[in-house]
């Protein structure tokens, strides 16, 4: 069962308690709950990002270098 992640398109506003990340080759923007940042599964994705980009992200935001489907699958497991 997949959850629907909040996603804001054409807006720079991110609701309080959420964080914008960019995923995949197309840099699709997702807005995720800040609570995901402390989850071990999500921290694995953050580790991938650190290995690929260090702390110099091309978008100026947090970029997750994985397939969008994998990102949605991982985040759907976090509640």
Order of alpha helices (4+ residues) and beta strands (2+ residues): beta-beta-alpha-beta-alpha
